[in-house]
Amino acid sequence: TQDLCQGLDCYAEQYYKPLRTPPEMFYGWSSWDYYLGFPTMEDIKENARSIKNDAFLSKRINVISIDSGWFQCPGDWRANIDFESDRAGCARWITNEGFIAGIWTMPLLVSPSCRLPWTKPDWFIKDAQGVHLNMNMGDPLFRDVIFCLDFTISEVQEFIFNFYSKIRQE
């Protein structure tokens, strides 16, 4: 339609469907708020137990989310030495405590200290000369250089899909 109001009405009729039941609400605690990029599994456990044992918080918080700092380096998404088990073990512990487990990732950004830029160099965004672009915009979390996967490449899309499928399974 050429008429904006008529177009909006048409859009609303096509896509608006009232919810029959309200969605589940998620209220969470995130390690970032307390530890920035340096949490340990002991920190996660201490806070989850405190929330669970608090009369007010235990009725309101249902998600425990491990934010930045749990991994080896950006692009190597295995748990680091501050976590005594793998992602699945961390998620299992959080779930056994009665919470929904959450985890922070940034799937497209990869540190050059990881294996991926060296094993799959064609997967990354490059400049006109074919050099991997440094995507660090001054964020101290990334320290120096950070590369970005090129999501237009089908192998990268499959890699990301498989990564998140595994995280969901865990």
Beta strands, then each sheet from edge to edge (+ up, - down):
strand 1: 28-30
strand 2: 63-66
strand 3: 71-73
strand 4: 76-79
strand 5: 100-103
strand 6: 109-110
strand 7: 147-148
sheet 1: 1+ 2+ 5+
sheet 2: 3+ 4-
sheet 3: 6+ 7-
end
